[in-house]
Amino acid sequence: MKALNIVLAVLGGAVAGAAVGLLLAPEKGEDTRKNIMKYLESKGVKLHKTKLEELADEIADELGK
């Protein structure tokens, strides 16, 4: 296989996996973000809510491309 085909296959798999994950998510996005914030805080990482929202928006934008 050519290297480009491998890269495209990996990217396609990542996008498909993310889409399935979003469709089958057990909780609302807001609840998931709260859980992520609690987990990060328990590990000593402090994120302001707006920063987490920005990060989530950036991820969603990348997945939407």
N, CA, C and O atoms as a Maestro MAE file, in Angstrom:
{
 s_m_m2io_version
 :::
 2.0.0
}

f_m_ct {
 s_m_title
 :::
 protein
 m_atom[260] {
  # First column is atom index #
  i_m_mmod_type
  r_m_x_coord
  r_m_y_coord
  r_m_z_coord
  i_m_residue_number
  s_m_chain_name
  s_m_pdb_residue_name
  s_m_pdb_atom_name
  i_m_atomic_number
  :::
  1 25 0.829 -1.186 0.000 1 A "MET " " N  " 7
  2 3 0.000 0.000 0.000 1 A "MET " " CA " 6
  3 2 0.868 1.242 0.000 1 A "MET " " C  " 6
  4 15 1.938 1.273 0.608 1 A "MET " " O  " 8
  5 25 0.401 2.240 -0.675 2 A "LYS " " N  " 7
  6 3 1.121 3.498 -0.670 2 A "LYS " " CA " 6
  7 2 0.912 4.200 0.668 2 A "LYS " " C  " 6
  8 15 -0.091 3.992 1.350 2 A "LYS " " O  " 8
  9 25 1.877 5.027 1.018 3 A "ALA " " N  " 7
  10 3 1.813 5.739 2.304 3 A "ALA " " CA " 6
  11 2 0.571 6.621 2.389 3 A "ALA " " C  " 6
  12 15 -0.039 6.731 3.452 3 A "ALA " " O  " 8
  13 25 0.199 7.240 1.293 4 A "LEU " " N  " 7
  14 3 -0.979 8.105 1.296 4 A "LEU " " CA " 6
  15 2 -2.244 7.319 1.609 4 A "LEU " " C  " 6
  16 15 -3.112 7.796 2.339 4 A "LEU " " O  " 8
  17 25 -2.349 6.118 1.058 5 A "ASN " " N  " 7
  18 3 -3.519 5.276 1.341 5 A "ASN " " CA " 6
  19 2 -3.596 4.913 2.821 5 A "ASN " " C  " 6
  20 15 -4.681 4.882 3.403 5 A "ASN " " O  " 8
  21 25 -2.459 4.643 3.417 6 A "ILE " " N  " 7
  22 3 -2.428 4.297 4.842 6 A "ILE " " CA " 6
  23 2 -2.863 5.491 5.688 6 A "ILE " " C  " 6
  24 15 -3.657 5.347 6.617 6 A "ILE " " O  " 8
  25 25 -2.340 6.660 5.360 7 A "VAL " " N  " 7
  26 3 -2.699 7.876 6.103 7 A "VAL " " CA " 6
  27 2 -4.191 8.149 5.964 7 A "VAL " " C  " 6
  28 15 -4.860 8.467 6.947 7 A "VAL " " O  " 8
  29 25 -4.711 8.027 4.756 8 A "LEU " " N  " 7
  30 3 -6.140 8.261 4.539 8 A "LEU " " CA " 6
  31 2 -6.994 7.239 5.289 8 A "LEU " " C  " 6
  32 15 -8.050 7.584 5.820 8 A "LEU " " O  " 8
  33 25 -6.551 6.004 5.335 9 A "ALA " " N  " 7
  34 3 -7.289 4.974 6.065 9 A "ALA " " CA " 6
  35 2 -7.311 5.276 7.561 9 A "ALA " " C  " 6
  36 15 -8.344 5.117 8.211 9 A "ALA " " O  " 8
  37 25 -6.195 5.705 8.100 10 A "VAL " " N  " 7
  38 3 -6.126 6.051 9.525 10 A "VAL " " CA " 6
  39 2 -7.026 7.241 9.829 10 A "VAL " " C  " 6
  40 15 -7.778 7.218 10.803 10 A "VAL " " O  " 8
  41 25 -6.954 8.279 9.004 11 A "LEU " " N  " 7
  42 3 -7.804 9.454 9.217 11 A "LEU " " CA " 6
  43 2 -9.282 9.109 9.081 11 A "LEU " " C  " 6
  44 15 -10.107 9.573 9.868 11 A "LEU " " O  " 8
  45 25 -9.611 8.304 8.095 12 A "GLY " " N  " 7
  46 3 -11.005 7.887 7.925 12 A "GLY " " CA " 6
  47 2 -11.504 7.098 9.119 12 A "GLY " " C  " 6
  48 15 -12.635 7.289 9.565 12 A "GLY " " O  " 8
  49 25 -10.669 6.213 9.637 13 A "GLY " " N  " 7
  50 3 -11.044 5.440 10.821 13 A "GLY " " CA " 6
  51 2 -11.229 6.318 12.043 13 A "GLY " " C  " 6
  52 15 -12.141 6.100 12.840 13 A "GLY " " O  " 8
  53 25 -10.369 7.305 12.190 14 A "ALA " " N  " 7
  54 3 -10.484 8.220 13.331 14 A "ALA " " CA " 6
  55 2 -11.770 9.029 13.255 14 A "ALA " " C  " 6
  56 15 -12.463 9.198 14.258 14 A "ALA " " O  " 8
  57 25 -12.085 9.524 12.076 15 A "VAL " " N  " 7
  58 3 -13.314 10.307 11.905 15 A "VAL " " CA " 6
  59 2 -14.542 9.431 12.140 15 A "VAL " " C  " 6
  60 15 -15.488 9.850 12.808 15 A "VAL " " O  " 8
  61 25 -14.529 8.224 11.595 16 A "ALA " " N  " 7
  62 3 -15.665 7.318 11.788 16 A "ALA " " CA " 6
  63 2 -15.828 6.961 13.265 16 A "ALA " " C  " 6
  64 15 -16.949 6.920 13.772 16 A "ALA " " O  " 8
  65 25 -14.738 6.708 13.945 17 A "GLY " " N  " 7
  66 3 -14.796 6.380 15.368 17 A "GLY " " CA " 6
  67 2 -15.323 7.534 16.201 17 A "GLY " " C  " 6
  68 15 -16.120 7.336 17.119 17 A "GLY " " O  " 8
  69 25 -14.877 8.735 15.877 18 A "ALA " " N  " 7
  70 3 -15.360 9.914 16.604 18 A "ALA " " CA " 6
  71 2 -16.849 10.133 16.355 18 A "ALA " " C  " 6
  72 15 -17.592 10.474 17.276 18 A "ALA " " O  " 8
  73 25 -17.281 9.938 15.125 19 A "ALA " " N  " 7
  74 3 -18.699 10.120 14.802 19 A "ALA " " CA " 6
  75 2 -19.558 9.115 15.551 19 A "ALA " " C  " 6
  76 15 -20.594 9.475 16.111 19 A "ALA " " O  " 8
  77 25 -19.136 7.865 15.564 20 A "VAL " " N  " 7
  78 3 -19.893 6.835 16.288 20 A "VAL " " CA " 6
  79 2 -19.904 7.152 17.776 20 A "VAL " " C  " 6
  80 15 -20.929 6.998 18.440 20 A "VAL " " O  " 8
  81 25 -18.769 7.593 18.298 21 A "GLY " " N  " 7
  82 3 -18.701 7.951 19.715 21 A "GLY " " CA " 6
  83 2 -19.648 9.071 20.072 21 A "GLY " " C  " 6
  84 15 -20.289 9.032 21.122 21 A "GLY " " O  " 8
  85 25 -19.747 10.068 19.213 22 A "LEU " " N  " 7
  86 3 -20.664 11.180 19.470 22 A "LEU " " CA " 6
  87 2 -22.118 10.743 19.373 22 A "LEU " " C  " 6
  88 15 -22.958 11.185 20.158 22 A "LEU " " O  " 8
  89 25 -22.411 9.884 18.419 23 A "LEU " " N  " 7
  90 3 -23.792 9.433 18.246 23 A "LEU " " CA " 6
  91 2 -24.255 8.519 19.373 23 A "LEU " " C  " 6
  92 15 -25.433 8.513 19.731 23 A "LEU " " O  " 8
  93 25 -23.341 7.760 19.922 24 A "LEU " " N  " 7
  94 3 -23.711 6.791 20.952 24 A "LEU " " CA " 6
  95 2 -23.331 7.238 22.359 24 A "LEU " " C  " 6
  96 15 -23.353 6.436 23.292 24 A "LEU " " O  " 8
  97 25 -22.986 8.502 22.515 25 A "ALA " " N  " 7
  98 3 -22.581 9.011 23.823 25 A "ALA " " CA " 6
  99 2 -23.717 8.836 24.825 25 A "ALA " " C  " 6
  100 15 -24.862 9.174 24.528 25 A "ALA " " O  " 8
  101 25 -23.407 8.308 26.012 26 A "PRO " " N  " 7
  102 3 -24.449 8.048 26.999 26 A "PRO " " CA " 6
  103 2 -24.953 9.293 27.723 26 A "PRO " " C  " 6
  104 15 -26.018 9.255 28.340 26 A "PRO " " O  " 8
  105 25 -24.208 10.392 27.658 27 A "GLU " " N  " 7
  106 3 -24.595 11.593 28.387 27 A "GLU " " CA " 6
  107 2 -24.605 12.797 27.457 27 A "GLU " " C  " 6
  108 15 -24.053 12.759 26.358 27 A "GLU " " O  " 8
  109 25 -25.247 13.868 27.922 28 A "LYS " " N  " 7
  110 3 -25.213 15.122 27.185 28 A "LYS " " CA " 6
  111 2 -23.792 15.669 27.211 28 A "LYS " " C  " 6
  112 15 -23.010 15.347 28.106 28 A "LYS " " O  " 8
  113 25 -23.465 16.493 26.229 29 A "GLY " " N  " 7
  114 3 -22.127 17.071 26.142 29 A "GLY " " CA " 6
  115 2 -21.757 17.881 27.366 29 A "GLY " " C  " 6
  116 15 -20.614 17.843 27.819 29 A "GLY " " O  " 8
  117 25 -22.718 18.614 27.901 30 A "GLU " " N  " 7
  118 3 -22.455 19.435 29.085 30 A "GLU " " CA " 6
  119 2 -22.057 18.558 30.271 30 A "GLU " " C  " 6
  120 15 -21.129 18.888 31.009 30 A "GLU " " O  " 8
  121 25 -22.761 17.444 30.448 31 A "ASP " " N  " 7
  122 3 -22.435 16.526 31.543 31 A "ASP " " CA " 6
  123 2 -21.059 15.896 31.336 31 A "ASP " " C  " 6
  124 15 -20.293 15.731 32.285 31 A "ASP " " O  " 8
  125 25 -20.757 15.553 30.100 32 A "THR " " N  " 7
  126 3 -19.459 14.956 29.800 32 A "THR " " CA " 6
  127 2 -18.339 15.945 30.089 32 A "THR " " C  " 6
  128 15 -17.319 15.569 30.668 32 A "THR " " O  " 8
  129 25 -18.515 17.211 29.693 33 A "ARG " " N  " 7
  130 3 -17.497 18.222 29.972 33 A "ARG " " CA " 6
  131 2 -17.303 18.403 31.474 33 A "ARG " " C  " 6
  132 15 -16.171 18.568 31.929 33 A "ARG " " O  " 8
  133 25 -18.388 18.374 32.254 34 A "LYS " " N  " 7
  134 3 -18.261 18.476 33.712 34 A "LYS " " CA " 6
  135 2 -17.463 17.300 34.274 34 A "LYS " " C  " 6
  136 15 -16.618 17.472 35.152 34 A "LYS " " O  " 8
  137 25 -17.743 16.113 33.757 35 A "ASN " " N  " 7
  138 3 -17.000 14.931 34.215 35 A "ASN " " CA " 6
  139 2 -15.528 15.029 33.859 35 A "ASN " " C  " 6
  140 15 -14.671 14.634 34.649 35 A "ASN " " O  " 8
  141 25 -15.225 15.553 32.672 36 A "ILE " " N  " 7
  142 3 -13.832 15.728 32.263 36 A "ILE " " CA " 6
  143 2 -13.148 16.734 33.179 36 A "ILE " " C  " 6
  144 15 -12.010 16.522 33.599 36 A "ILE " " O  " 8
  145 25 -13.847 17.843 33.493 37 A "MET " " N  " 7
  146 3 -13.264 18.847 34.384 37 A "MET " " CA " 6
  147 2 -12.978 18.263 35.765 37 A "MET " " C  " 6
  148 15 -11.924 18.522 36.345 37 A "MET " " O  " 8
  149 25 -13.921 17.473 36.294 38 A "LYS " " N  " 7
  150 3 -13.710 16.854 37.605 38 A "LYS " " CA " 6
  151 2 -12.515 15.905 37.575 38 A "LYS " " C  " 6
  152 15 -11.714 15.871 38.510 38 A "LYS " " O  " 8
  153 25 -12.402 15.136 36.493 39 A "TYR " " N  " 7
  154 3 -11.290 14.194 36.379 39 A "TYR " " CA " 6
  155 2 -9.957 14.939 36.308 39 A "TYR " " C  " 6
  156 15 -8.997 14.574 36.987 39 A "TYR " " O  " 8
  157 25 -9.907 15.983 35.482 40 A "LEU " " N  " 7
  158 3 -8.668 16.753 35.355 40 A "LEU " " CA " 6
  159 2 -8.290 17.414 36.673 40 A "LEU " " C  " 6
  160 15 -7.115 17.441 37.039 40 A "LEU " " O  " 8
  161 25 -9.283 17.949 37.391 41 A "GLU " " N  " 7
  162 3 -9.006 18.572 38.683 41 A "GLU " " CA " 6
  163 2 -8.480 17.550 39.687 41 A "GLU " " C  " 6
  164 15 -7.624 17.871 40.510 41 A "GLU " " O  " 8
  165 25 -8.990 16.320 39.622 42 A "SER " " N  " 7
  166 3 -8.506 15.286 40.537 42 A "SER " " CA " 6
  167 2 -7.056 14.914 40.238 42 A "SER " " C  " 6
  168 15 -6.353 14.392 41.103 42 A "SER " " O  " 8
  169 25 -6.613 15.184 39.011 43 A "LYS " " N  " 7
  170 3 -5.230 14.919 38.618 43 A "LYS " " CA " 6
  171 2 -4.342 16.145 38.777 43 A "LYS " " C  " 6
  172 15 -3.155 16.102 38.452 43 A "LYS " " O  " 8
  173 25 -4.916 17.244 39.278 44 A "GLY " " N  " 7
  174 3 -4.140 18.448 39.527 44 A "GLY " " CA " 6
  175 2 -4.126 19.449 38.392 44 A "GLY " " C  " 6
  176 15 -3.378 20.426 38.443 44 A "GLY " " O  " 8
  177 25 -4.936 19.229 37.366 45 A "VAL " " N  " 7
  178 3 -4.998 20.157 36.232 45 A "VAL " " CA " 6
  179 2 -6.207 21.054 36.422 45 A "VAL " " C  " 6
  180 15 -7.329 20.577 36.595 45 A "VAL " " O  " 8
  181 25 -5.970 22.351 36.388 46 A "LYS " " N  " 7
  182 3 -7.063 23.307 36.571 46 A "LYS " " CA " 6
  183 2 -7.366 23.976 35.234 46 A "LYS " " C  " 6
  184 15 -6.493 24.602 34.634 46 A "LYS " " O  " 8
  185 25 -8.588 23.842 34.777 47 A "LEU " " N  " 7
  186 3 -9.042 24.508 33.554 47 A "LEU " " CA " 6
  187 2 -10.266 25.340 33.885 47 A "LEU " " C  " 6
  188 15 -11.180 24.874 34.566 47 A "LEU " " O  " 8
  189 25 -10.280 26.563 33.404 48 A "HIS " " N  " 7
  190 3 -11.464 27.399 33.557 48 A "HIS " " CA " 6
  191 2 -12.537 26.866 32.618 48 A "HIS " " C  " 6
  192 15 -12.225 26.341 31.550 48 A "HIS " " O  " 8
  193 25 -13.789 26.998 33.011 49 A "LYS " " N  " 7
  194 3 -14.884 26.452 32.210 49 A "LYS " " CA " 6
  195 2 -14.856 26.969 30.777 49 A "LYS " " C  " 6
  196 15 -15.116 26.211 29.842 49 A "LYS " " O  " 8
  197 25 -14.545 28.245 30.594 50 A "THR " " N  " 7
  198 3 -14.528 28.792 29.235 50 A "THR " " CA " 6
  199 2 -13.413 28.173 28.398 50 A "THR " " C  " 6
  200 15 -13.581 27.973 27.195 50 A "THR " " O  " 8
  201 25 -12.281 27.871 29.021 51 A "LYS " " N  " 7
  202 3 -11.184 27.226 28.292 51 A "LYS " " CA " 6
  203 2 -11.585 25.820 27.861 51 A "LYS " " C  " 6
  204 15 -11.264 25.397 26.751 51 A "LYS " " O  " 8
  205 25 -12.282 25.098 28.729 52 A "LEU " " N  " 7
  206 3 -12.737 23.765 28.381 52 A "LEU " " CA " 6
  207 2 -13.762 23.834 27.259 52 A "LEU " " C  " 6
  208 15 -13.754 22.995 26.358 52 A "LEU " " O  " 8
  209 25 -14.647 24.832 27.308 53 A "GLU " " N  " 7
  210 3 -15.627 25.013 26.246 53 A "GLU " " CA " 6
  211 2 -14.928 25.305 24.919 53 A "GLU " " C  " 6
  212 15 -15.318 24.773 23.880 53 A "GLU " " O  " 8
  213 25 -13.900 26.146 24.952 54 A "GLU " " N  " 7
  214 3 -13.155 26.455 23.734 54 A "GLU " " CA " 6
  215 2 -12.485 25.203 23.173 54 A "GLU " " C  " 6
  216 15 -12.497 24.972 21.964 54 A "GLU " " O  " 8
  217 25 -11.902 24.396 24.063 55 A "LEU " " N  " 7
  218 3 -11.261 23.162 23.632 55 A "LEU " " CA " 6
  219 2 -12.281 22.217 23.001 55 A "LEU " " C  " 6
  220 15 -12.013 21.614 21.962 55 A "LEU " " O  " 8
  221 25 -13.442 22.087 23.623 56 A "ALA " " N  " 7
  222 3 -14.489 21.220 23.081 56 A "ALA " " CA " 6
  223 2 -14.968 21.734 21.726 56 A "ALA " " C  " 6
  224 15 -15.222 20.941 20.819 56 A "ALA " " O  " 8
  225 25 -15.093 23.051 21.581 57 A "ASP " " N  " 7
  226 3 -15.508 23.630 20.301 57 A "ASP " " CA " 6
  227 2 -14.462 23.379 19.215 57 A "ASP " " C  " 6
  228 15 -14.810 23.074 18.074 57 A "ASP " " O  " 8
  229 25 -13.182 23.508 19.571 58 A "GLU " " N  " 7
  230 3 -12.118 23.247 18.595 58 A "GLU " " CA " 6
  231 2 -12.146 21.795 18.123 58 A "GLU " " C  " 6
  232 15 -11.987 21.514 16.935 58 A "GLU " " O  " 8
  233 25 -12.349 20.884 19.061 59 A "ILE " " N  " 7
  234 3 -12.418 19.462 18.700 59 A "ILE " " CA " 6
  235 2 -13.618 19.219 17.796 59 A "ILE " " C  " 6
  236 15 -13.511 18.503 16.800 59 A "ILE " " O  " 8
  237 25 -14.752 19.808 18.133 60 A "ALA " " N  " 7
  238 3 -15.948 19.622 17.319 60 A "ALA " " CA " 6
  239 2 -15.757 20.195 15.911 60 A "ALA " " C  " 6
  240 15 -16.217 19.611 14.931 60 A "ALA " " O  " 8
  241 25 -15.074 21.348 15.819 61 A "ASP " " N  " 7
  242 3 -14.801 21.938 14.512 61 A "ASP " " CA " 6
  243 2 -13.905 21.032 13.680 61 A "ASP " " C  " 6
  244 15 -14.136 20.863 12.482 61 A "ASP " " O  " 8
  245 25 -12.901 20.457 14.293 62 A "GLU " " N  " 7
  246 3 -11.989 19.561 13.573 62 A "GLU " " CA " 6
  247 2 -12.722 18.302 13.100 62 A "GLU " " C  " 6
  248 15 -12.466 17.798 12.006 62 A "GLU " " O  " 8
  249 25 -13.615 17.815 13.918 63 A "LEU " " N  " 7
  250 3 -14.365 16.613 13.529 63 A "LEU " " CA " 6
  251 2 -15.371 16.928 12.419 63 A "LEU " " C  " 6
  252 15 -15.712 16.058 11.618 63 A "LEU " " O  " 8
  253 25 -15.839 18.165 12.379 64 A "GLY " " N  " 7
  254 3 -16.816 18.566 11.378 64 A "GLY " " CA " 6
  255 2 -16.225 18.796 10.005 64 A "GLY " " C  " 6
  256 15 -16.962 18.900 9.024 64 A "GLY " " O  " 8
  257 25 -14.911 18.878 9.916 65 A "LYS " " N  " 7
  258 3 -14.262 19.155 8.619 65 A "LYS " " CA " 6
  259 2 -14.301 17.969 7.708 65 A "LYS " " C  " 6
  260 15 -13.801 18.036 6.585 65 A "LYS " " O  " 8
  :::
 }
 m_bond[259] {
  # First column is bond index #
  i_m_from
  i_m_to
  i_m_order
  :::
  1 1 2 1
  2 2 3 1
  3 3 4 2
  4 3 5 1
  5 5 6 1
  6 6 7 1
  7 7 8 2
  8 7 9 1
  9 9 10 1
  10 10 11 1
  11 11 12 2
  12 11 13 1
  13 13 14 1
  14 14 15 1
  15 15 16 2
  16 15 17 1
  17 17 18 1
  18 18 19 1
  19 19 20 2
  20 19 21 1
  21 21 22 1
  22 22 23 1
  23 23 24 2
  24 23 25 1
  25 25 26 1
  26 26 27 1
  27 27 28 2
  28 27 29 1
  29 29 30 1
  30 30 31 1
  31 31 32 2
  32 31 33 1
  33 33 34 1
  34 34 35 1
  35 35 36 2
  36 35 37 1
  37 37 38 1
  38 38 39 1
  39 39 40 2
  40 39 41 1
  41 41 42 1
  42 42 43 1
  43 43 44 2
  44 43 45 1
  45 45 46 1
  46 46 47 1
  47 47 48 2
  48 47 49 1
  49 49 50 1
  50 50 51 1
  51 51 52 2
  52 51 53 1
  53 53 54 1
  54 54 55 1
  55 55 56 2
  56 55 57 1
  57 57 58 1
  58 58 59 1
  59 59 60 2
  60 59 61 1
  61 61 62 1
  62 62 63 1
  63 63 64 2
  64 63 65 1
  65 65 66 1
  66 66 67 1
  67 67 68 2
  68 67 69 1
  69 69 70 1
  70 70 71 1
  71 71 72 2
  72 71 73 1
  73 73 74 1
  74 74 75 1
  75 75 76 2
  76 75 77 1
  77 77 78 1
  78 78 79 1
  79 79 80 2
  80 79 81 1
  81 81 82 1
  82 82 83 1
  83 83 84 2
  84 83 85 1
  85 85 86 1
  86 86 87 1
  87 87 88 2
  88 87 89 1
  89 89 90 1
  90 90 91 1
  91 91 92 2
  92 91 93 1
  93 93 94 1
  94 94 95 1
  95 95 96 2
  96 95 97 1
  97 97 98 1
  98 98 99 1
  99 99 100 2
  100 99 101 1
  101 101 102 1
  102 102 103 1
  103 103 104 2
  104 103 105 1
  105 105 106 1
  106 106 107 1
  107 107 108 2
  108 107 109 1
  109 109 110 1
  110 110 111 1
  111 111 112 2
  112 111 113 1
  113 113 114 1
  114 114 115 1
  115 115 116 2
  116 115 117 1
  117 117 118 1
  118 118 119 1
  119 119 120 2
  120 119 121 1
  121 121 122 1
  122 122 123 1
  123 123 124 2
  124 123 125 1
  125 125 126 1
  126 126 127 1
  127 127 128 2
  128 127 129 1
  129 129 130 1
  130 130 131 1
  131 131 132 2
  132 131 133 1
  133 133 134 1
  134 134 135 1
  135 135 136 2
  136 135 137 1
  137 137 138 1
  138 138 139 1
  139 139 140 2
  140 139 141 1
  141 141 142 1
  142 142 143 1
  143 143 144 2
  144 143 145 1
  145 145 146 1
  146 146 147 1
  147 147 148 2
  148 147 149 1
  149 149 150 1
  150 150 151 1
  151 151 152 2
  152 151 153 1
  153 153 154 1
  154 154 155 1
  155 155 156 2
  156 155 157 1
  157 157 158 1
  158 158 159 1
  159 159 160 2
  160 159 161 1
  161 161 162 1
  162 162 163 1
  163 163 164 2
  164 163 165 1
  165 165 166 1
  166 166 167 1
  167 167 168 2
  168 167 169 1
  169 169 170 1
  170 170 171 1
  171 171 172 2
  172 171 173 1
  173 173 174 1
  174 174 175 1
  175 175 176 2
  176 175 177 1
  177 177 178 1
  178 178 179 1
  179 179 180 2
  180 179 181 1
  181 181 182 1
  182 182 183 1
  183 183 184 2
  184 183 185 1
  185 185 186 1
  186 186 187 1
  187 187 188 2
  188 187 189 1
  189 189 190 1
  190 190 191 1
  191 191 192 2
  192 191 193 1
  193 193 194 1
  194 194 195 1
  195 195 196 2
  196 195 197 1
  197 197 198 1
  198 198 199 1
  199 199 200 2
  200 199 201 1
  201 201 202 1
  202 202 203 1
  203 203 204 2
  204 203 205 1
  205 205 206 1
  206 206 207 1
  207 207 208 2
  208 207 209 1
  209 209 210 1
  210 210 211 1
  211 211 212 2
  212 211 213 1
  213 213 214 1
  214 214 215 1
  215 215 216 2
  216 215 217 1
  217 217 218 1
  218 218 219 1
  219 219 220 2
  220 219 221 1
  221 221 222 1
  222 222 223 1
  223 223 224 2
  224 223 225 1
  225 225 226 1
  226 226 227 1
  227 227 228 2
  228 227 229 1
  229 229 230 1
  230 230 231 1
  231 231 232 2
  232 231 233 1
  233 233 234 1
  234 234 235 1
  235 235 236 2
  236 235 237 1
  237 237 238 1
  238 238 239 1
  239 239 240 2
  240 239 241 1
  241 241 242 1
  242 242 243 1
  243 243 244 2
  244 243 245 1
  245 245 246 1
  246 246 247 1
  247 247 248 2
  248 247 249 1
  249 249 250 1
  250 250 251 1
  251 251 252 2
  252 251 253 1
  253 253 254 1
  254 254 255 1
  255 255 256 2
  256 255 257 1
  257 257 258 1
  258 258 259 1
  259 259 260 2
  :::
 }
}
